[in-house]
Amino acid sequence: QSVLTQPPSASGTPGQRVTISCSGSSSTIGSNYVYWYQQVPGTAPKLLIYRNNQRPSGVPDRFSGSQSGTSASLAISGLRSEDEADYYCAAWDDAVSVEVFGGGTKLTVL
Amino acid sequence: QVQLQESGPGLVKPSQTLSLTCTVSGGSISSRVCYWSWIRQPPGKGLEWIGFIYYSGSTYYSLSLKGRVTISLDTSKNQFSLNLNSVTAADTAVYFCARMGMVRGVGDAFDIWGQGTMVTVSS
């Protein structure tokens, strides 16, 4: 069981807006930045969002992140078929000094 | 452009030690502004952080693997390594090395990843 909780699956049709949640605690999301990674099966994860809501160069502005209290969300607008992938949130856990990942959310574009 | 490449045996026998190396190119492993990390992913499952090492040799490890895991640096070869002892089938996974950036002296994102290497634990 992951320290950060994500829904196992999400779906949407092309053009729709989808959000993926990530629930943590006061020692994780409540006191540290949240990061989001996108992983197409068979490939290495790719950094999608850093420090809650910042996009690395090259990541489309269709992807956005937010954080409030002990929860965070990843939003994808204008959904495209190439967005079909697994998405992971991550954060540092101050309580035990370890990095933790969410269990991952499989996004299906219908 | 920094690149990472994992290498090591793809098959390890139960109770033996899993040893992997990550070669860093395009940058120095002695950088003071990043941590060098290992992350794994069992087949069909999510990502699991294993640990990381700083240029000074300071290490942080996953609580579930502490006692079995060692991460070390080889500055002469610009490499860092993972040793995981007493392995079982549960350690079968794709192992990724990754660079974790730093901001204001603390860890930031895993911004660069190796392609990953599959390690199977089986007799």
Interface residues (C-beta under 8 A of the other chain):
Chain A: S2 Y33 Y35 Y37 Q39 T43 A44 P45 K46 L47 Y50 R51 P56 D86 Y88 A90 W92 V96 S97 V98 E99 V100 F101 G102 G103 G104
Chain B: S37 G46 L47 E48 W49 F52 Y60 Y61 S62 L63 F96 M100 V103 V106 G107 D108 A109 F110 D111 W113 G114 Q115 G116
